């Protein structure tokens, strides 16, 4: 079992896996509503309508895993992206691996602030949201359809990763 320490979640580091959703000075901004609102524009590339799907908005309530945190399963969505935006100001973990054949040696772990969301691009391997301190709600934007859009991989004992906080 390999031990991985989380790295800070940044646009540059996360780019191979998807988008970081956050209202920063680097984002394209515009004043709207008579100057009373700043719009941080087009922060993620949402892709949900392939093969007859539609865009859905849900809330996922995630319980923290027991310590030590061990990654035992990864998943990906072949037909769509999946975006998570925390509804509280609590940090959480983001665990990803590149698209394609699963390779546990390529797993990366990011520490997200409670003001950062993520959008996993279609095909990106990821772990389900990892709340750290307490049960955490996430606004989720993803594909709604009758077909199966989730492929899981159960990690063997050799593939499993322990997260060092």
C-alpha positions in Angstrom: 0.0 0.0 0.0 1.3 3.4 -1.0 0.9 6.5 1.2 0.0 9.8 -0.5 0.0 13.3 1.1 -2.6 15.7 -0.4 -1.3 18.6 -2.5 -3.1 21.9 -2.7 -5.9 22.1 -5.3 -4.9 24.5 -8.1 -6.2 25.0 -11.6 -2.8 24.1 -13.1 -2.3 20.9 -11.1 -5.9 19.7 -11.6 -6.1 20.5 -15.3 -5.5 17.0 -16.6 -8.5 15.8 -14.6 -11.0 18.6 -15.0 -11.8 22.1 -13.7 -11.4 23.8 -10.4 -14.5 25.9 -9.7 -13.7 29.0 -7.7 -14.3 32.7 -7.7 -10.7 34.1 -8.0 -9.1 37.1 -9.6 -7.9 34.8 -12.4 -11.4 33.9 -13.5 -13.2 35.8 -16.3 -15.4 38.3 -14.5 -18.2 40.7 -15.6 -20.5 43.0 -13.8 -24.2 42.2 -14.2 -27.5 43.2 -12.6 -26.7 47.0 -12.8 -23.3 46.5 -11.2 -24.7 44.8 -8.1 -23.3 41.4 -9.0 -20.0 40.1 -10.2 -20.3 37.0 -12.5 -17.4 34.6 -12.4 -18.1 33.3 -15.9 -17.8 29.8 -17.4 -15.8 28.2 -14.6 -16.3 24.6 -15.8 -16.8 22.6 -18.9 -20.0 20.8 -18.1 -20.7 17.8 -20.5 -23.9 16.0 -19.7 -26.1 15.7 -22.8 -24.5 12.9 -24.8 -26.5 9.8 -25.7 -29.8 11.3 -24.7 -28.8 12.5 -21.2 -29.9 15.7 -19.6 -28.3 18.0 -17.0 -29.4 17.4 -13.4 -28.7 19.3 -10.2 -28.6 17.2 -7.0 -27.3 17.4 -3.5 -25.0 14.7 -2.2 -24.6 14.4 1.6 -21.2 12.8 2.2 -20.0 11.3 5.5 -16.3 11.4 6.4 -14.4 8.1 6.2 -12.7 6.7 9.3 -9.0 7.4 9.8 -6.7 6.3 8.4 -8.4 7.0 5.0 -7.7 4.2 2.6 -8.8 4.5 -1.1 -10.4 1.2 -1.9 -12.5 2.1 -4.9 -12.3 4.5 -7.9 -15.0 5.3 -10.5 -15.4 7.2 -13.7 -18.3 8.4 -15.8 -17.8 7.5 -19.5 -20.7 9.7 -20.9 -20.4 12.9 -18.8 -18.6 15.2 -16.5 -19.5 15.5 -12.9 -19.2 18.7 -10.9 -19.1 19.0 -7.1 -19.4 22.3 -5.2 -19.4 22.2 -1.4 -22.3 23.9 0.4 -20.2 24.6 3.5 -16.8 26.1 4.2 -15.2 22.8 5.1 -12.1 21.4 3.4 -12.4 18.1 1.6 -10.3 15.7 -0.4 -10.2 15.1 -4.1 -8.7 11.8 -5.3 -8.2 11.3 -9.1 -6.3 9.3 -11.7 -5.9 9.9 -15.4 -8.4 8.7 -18.0 -7.9 5.3 -19.7 -6.8 2.0 -18.2 -6.7 2.4 -14.4 -3.2 2.8 -12.9 -3.1 3.0 -9.1 0.5 4.5 -9.3 -1.1 7.6 -11.0 -3.5 8.4 -8.2 -3.2 11.9 -7.0 -4.8 13.5 -3.9 -5.7 17.2 -3.6 -6.9 19.2 -0.6 -9.7 21.5 -1.6 -10.9 24.4 0.5 -14.6 24.8 1.2 -14.7 27.6 -1.4 -13.4 25.3 -4.2 -15.5 23.0 -6.3 -14.3 20.4 -8.9 -15.6 19.3 -12.3 -14.3 15.8 -13.3 -14.1 15.5 -17.0 -15.8 12.5 -18.7 -13.6 9.4 -18.2 -11.5 10.8 -15.3 -11.1 8.3 -12.5 -12.1 9.7 -9.1 -13.1 8.6 -5.6 -16.4 9.7 -4.2 -16.3 13.0 -2.4 -14.2 12.7 0.8 -15.6 14.9 3.6 -12.9 15.4 6.2 -14.3 16.8 9.4 -18.0 16.3 9.4 -20.9 15.3 7.1 -20.8 17.7 4.1 -23.3 18.6 1.5 -22.2 19.1 -2.1 -24.2 20.6 -5.0 -23.7 18.1 -7.9 -24.2 18.8 -11.6 -24.2 15.7 -13.7 -25.9 13.6 -16.3 -29.4 12.2 -15.7 -30.4 9.2 -18.0 -31.7 5.7 -17.8 -28.4 4.1 -18.9 -25.4 3.2 -16.7 -22.9 6.0 -16.6 -20.6 4.8 -13.7 -17.8 2.3 -14.0 -16.2 1.3 -10.7 -12.8 -0.4 -10.0 -12.3 -2.1 -6.7 -8.6 -1.6 -5.8 -6.6 -4.7 -4.9 -4.6 -4.6 -1.6 -1.5 -3.7 -3.6 -3.3 -0.8 -5.4 -4.9 0.7 -2.3 -3.6 4.1 -1.2 -3.5 5.5 2.3 -3.9 9.3 2.6 -1.6 11.0 5.0 -3.1 14.2 6.4 
